[in-house]
Amino acid sequence: MADRTLLMVGTRKGLWIGTSDEAREDWEFTGPHFDMEEVYSCLVDTRGGTPRLLAGASSSWLGPQVWRSDDLGGSWEGTPNGAVRFPDDTGAKVERVWQLAPGCEDGVVYAGTEPAAVFRSTDRGETFTLERALWDHPHRPEWNAGFGGQAFHTVLPHPQDPLSVTAALSTGGVYQTSDGGQSWAPRNHGIRAEFLPEGQQFPEFGQCVHKVTRHPARPERLYLQNHGGVYRSDDHGASWASIAEGLPAEFGFPIVVHPHQPDTVYVFPINGGDKRYPPDAKARVWRSRDAGETWEELADGLPDAFYVAVMRDAMCADDHERSGLYFGARNGAVWGSPDEGETWHQVVADLPDVMCVRAAAL
């Protein structure tokens, strides 16, 4: 039975690593690791016995790098040749690593990057190769950049089928392969692009998807936070239906599924592009226990004067028997709940701008 908890916090100026016991009330942090480097992605990979930490860090001098540690951050090694790299014939250069996600096969790790591409590793993140068919997709020249840049921020390998991967980018939408990356198809039917003119708001691709998630026990069901809209798909992304009714705002970045309850999902609504902080400036997590049919506000312990956003990968859950929930904000504070969102307390404060959080029971 796991009796420890590890929390990785990636910021615009480095990575911090927090540790606690199963109670998750008191925390000790080390950092910054990769001081003054942007850390947009991190992963606690508990496969294979020894936990491996991965971090996607970008240095203004040396560029991006995927770092790995097998001693919980005591020491780090980088990928060979300095970074996740495009083949020379593409003429492209990786600017940031936005996503690190484990595949369903031992050793497989995926990376999503800016510019928008997906890379695959078969050695737990030590080397990566480009998913070439997605990079060469005929839609790619028409993908645009979201406010934060053009990037594959979501990579969701199917938990049982190694040939199936779902990926999403801003601004382009959801794409999926069912043949191990030989071909990719858009999966955006029903998702509204509110920024397009009336009559053109449901295109084949071009949606500004902010995040997609799912539970491994229900892989055909996907949840999606859009640039205006919260959606669910019950047919593996073939079609999408709105589940935003009951929320105070349809705009937001993260969406997190409970690790043990496929019908329980969490979001952090904020106002739209004009005011990127929560409605009434109150930090609130919203939870649905019925796959988005109804929503409830979770507020106990959260601040009422909160004028910052929570980014797409800055909210997560751990996998303790009673799951903990965490979110980090652009004011450098991280909040945690040891009881599935019922009560909250501040875990750490005064860090740089938080871009990603990942947690695991060890």
N, C-alpha and C positions, 0 to 999 in steps of 0.2 A: 504493500500500500504506500502510495506517494505521501511523503511528509514534508517535502520542500516545495517552494515555488520560485520560479525564475521569471523575471520581467525584463525584456529588452526595450529600451526607449531610444529611438533614433531621432535626432534633431538636426537642425540646419548647421550646427557647430559641434557635431560629435555624437557618440553613442554612450549611453549609461546603462549599466546592468544592475538590477535590483534583485535581492534575494530575501526570502521570508520563509516562515514555517507554514504549515497548513492553515493556521488561523488567519494569516495574511493581514495582520494588524500593524506589526512593526517591520520596517524594512531597512536594509543596509544597501547602499549603492556604491559602485565603483565607476569612475569615469572622470573626465571624458576619454573614451577610447576614440582614436582617429580625430584628435582635437582639431577644430576648425574645418572639418570636412562635413559635407552634407550626407546624411544617412537617411535615404528615402525608403529603404527596405531592410528587413531583418527576418530571421527564421530560427526557431528552436527545433532542430530536427532530432527527435528522440528515437528514430529507427536505428537498429544495429547495436543496441546496448549502450554504448557511450554517447551521450548527447553531443551533438555538433551544433555550434552557433555559426550562422552565416550573416554577414552584413554587407550591404551594397553601399559603399562610401565613395564620394566624389571629391577629389582634391582639385582646387583651382589651379594647382601647378602641375599635377601628375595625371589628372583625369580620373575616371571611374575605376573601381576595383571591387571584386567580390572577395571579402576576407572570410577566413574560417578559423574556428577555434575548437579544439577538443578538450580543453580544460576550463570551460565556463568563462572564457575571456582572460585567462591568465597570460596567454600568448596567442599570437595570430599569424597565419600564413596567407599569402595572396595567391590568386590564380596565376599560372605561368604567363609570361609575356605581358604582365602588368594589368590585364583587364579582360572583360568580356569583349570580344572583338568581331567586327564585321569582316568578311572576306575582302581582300583587296579590290576585287572587281566591282564591288558595290559602290565604292567611292563614299561610303558612309562612315561615320564615327560615333561611337556610343558617348552620350553626354551624361546620362544617369541610369542607374539600375533602380527601377521603380517597384519591382516585385520579385520575391523569391518564394517558391512554392514547391513542396515535395510531390513527386509523382506517386503512382500506386505501386510501382516496381522498386525493389531495393536499389538504392543508389541514385535514383533518378531525381533530379531537381530542375525546375524551370526558372528562368529569369525573364522578366518583362522589362523592356528598356525604352528610353527616349534617345533617338527617334524610334517610332513605333515598330518594335520587332520582338520576337520571342526566341529565346535560346534554350537549349536542352543540354543537361549534363547527365552522364551515366556513372559518375564517380563521386557522388555526394557534394558536388559543387567545386571540384578541383579544376575541371576544364569544361568549356561550353562550346556548342556548335549552333549555328543559326538555323532556325526553322525556315528554310529557303522558300518553300511554296507560299508561306504567308507573306514574306518580304516581297516576293514577286507577284503577289495578288494584283489583278487589274484594277481593283478599287483603290489601292494604296496612293496613287497620285492625287486622288480626290479627298483623301482624309485631311482634315484640318487640325490645327492645334487648339486645345482648350486653353483656358486662362493660365494654367500652370505648365503648359507645354503639351506636345503630342507624345503619348506614351501608352504602352500596354501595362496598365496598372493592376489588371486582374488576370491571373492564369489559374484555371481550375481544372486540373487533371481529374478524369473520372476515377472514383475510388476503386472500381472493380475492372474497368476496361482500359488497358494501357494504350489502346489506339485512339481513345477519345479525349479531347482536351477542349475546354471552352475558355476563350480569352476575350477581354474587352478593353477598349481604349477610348480616350477622349482626344479628338472628336472623330468617331468612326462607328462605334457601336460594338455589338457582340458578334464574334466569329467563332466557328466551331469546326473541328476536324473529327472524323470518325474512322480515318484510315491511317492513323499514325503520322499525320502531318503531310501526306502527299497532296491533299487538297483541303481548302478551307471555304466555308460558306457563311454568309451573314445570317444572323438569327435575331432579327429585330422586329418581327411582325407584332404590331400592337403597341410599340413604344413610341411615345409622342416627342417630337423635336419641337418644343414650344417656341424656339427662336426662329423657326422658318415661317414663311407666309402661310395664311390659311389656304387649305387645299393641297399643301405640300408638306404637311407636318408628320406624315407617316411614311418616310422614304424607306427604300430597301436597306440603306446604310446611311451614316452621317449623324446618328444620334450621339448626344454627349452623355454617355453612360459614366456614372461616377464609381460604381462598385457592384460586383456580383458575388453571391455566396451560395452555399448549399450545405446540407447535412449528408455525411457519407451513407447513412442508412436509407436516405431517400434521394438518390442521385438524380432522379428525373425531375425533381422539384428544385427550381432556382429562384432566388430572391434578388431583386435589383433595385438600387438607389440611382435614380436618374437626375439629370439637371432639370428638376421639376418633374416629380412623379416617383412613386414607389410601386414596384410591380412584382408579380409572382408568375412563374411558368410551371405548369404541371406536366409538360410534355417535352422536357429537356431543351427548352428554348425555342421550340417551333412556333409558339405563340405566347403572348404576354397579356396579363390582365392587371388593371390597377388595384392596389390594396391600400391606397393613400387615405381613404375616407376615415375620419376620426383623428387624424394627425393635425397638429396646429400649423404645419407647413409641409409642402410636398418637396421642398428643396433640402438637400443635405449631401453629405459625402459618404460616411460609413454605413454599412449594414452588416450585422453579425448574427449568425445563427447559433443557438445554444448547442454546446457539444454533445449533449445527451438527449435533447428533445427536439426532433425535427420540425415540430410545429411552433417552436418558440423562437422569435426573432426580435432583434433590437435595432433601433435607429436613433440618430441624434439630429433632429430637425433644426435647420436654421432658415433665416429669411433668404430671399433670392439674391441675385447679383447686386442689388442696391445696398443691402445691409447684411453682411455676412456674419451675423451673430444670431443667437436663438431668439424666437419671438418673445417680446417683453424683456429681453436681455436676461432670461432665466435659464440657467443650465439645467436641461432636463433630458433624461434618456426615456424613450418610449418603447414599451414592450408589448408584443402580441403573443398570446399563448395558443392562438388558433389560426396560424399561418396567414395572419394579416386581415382576418375578418373583423376583429375588434382590436383596439389599442388601449393601453393604460399608461399613465404618466408615472415615472419613477423620480422622486424628488428628495427623499429623506437624506439630508446631509449635503446637498448640492447648493451652490451659491445662487443668489438672486440678482447679482450684478455681474454679468458675464458677457463681455463685449468682444468675444473672439470665437473662432470656429474650431471644429474638430475635423481633421482631414480624413481622407478616405481610408487610410491604413492606420490611423491613430486610435482605433478602438478594436478591442479583441476580448476573447474569453479564454480562461485556462481550462484544463481538463480534469480538475479535481472532481470527486464524486458530487460535492456541492460546488458548482462552478463559480469561479470568480469572474468579474467583469471589470474592464479597465478602459479609460479613455485619456488621451493626452491632448492638450490644447495649444493654441498658438501663443499663449502667454507663458508657456514653459511649465505649466502645472500638470500633474498626472493624478487622476482620481481613480479609486478602486472600490469595488464592492465584493466582499467575501461571500455574499448570500444572494447571488444571481440578480443583483440590482435592487434589492429591497432597501438596503442602507448603503451610504457612501461615506468615504473619508478621503482626504488628500494624502496621497502616497509620497509625493515629492513635489517641490516647488522651485521656482526660479531657475529652471533649465532654459536653454534656448528654445526657439520655436519647434514644437514637437511635430514630426512628420509620420512616425510609425511606432506602434507598440505591439509586442508579441509576448505571450506568456505561456508557461507550461508547468505542469506538476512533475516533479522529479523524485 
